[in-house]
Structure formats: C-alpha cells, structure tokens
Amino acid sequence: MRELSNHKLVVGMGGGSQKVKSLLGALHGSYLDVLITDSQTAEAILALEDMYITKRGQY
C-alpha cells in the first residue's frame, strides 16, 4: 500500500456486499482518489459511513 502514495492518481474498483468494509477503509485511509463501483455497493458504503458517524458522533 505504501507504493500507492507515489502515484498521482489511484483508481480503485470493487463491488459487492463483501467489499463494503474494505472499500470504506480504503477511502478513510485516503488510498484512493477515485472509486468505481455499482450503485448498490455505493449505497451500502454510504449507509455504513452514516452508522460510523452516528456511533462515533463525529464530523
């Protein structure tokens, strides 16, 4: 993963319910500049982020 910071643009692709936590982690870690995914996965990522925010009371 350290090599990713050496690149100007990092594009991630992934989809499906089994990838939601990993994709959210990659976004939180600023490993990705662009995420390509399907609408169901995007909605699941946003829902998980909302749960995280509510639970932590952050942002």
ABEGO torsion letter per residue (X at the ends): XAAAAABABBBBBBBEAAAAAAAAAAAAAGABABBBBBAAAAAAAAAAAAAAAAAAGBX
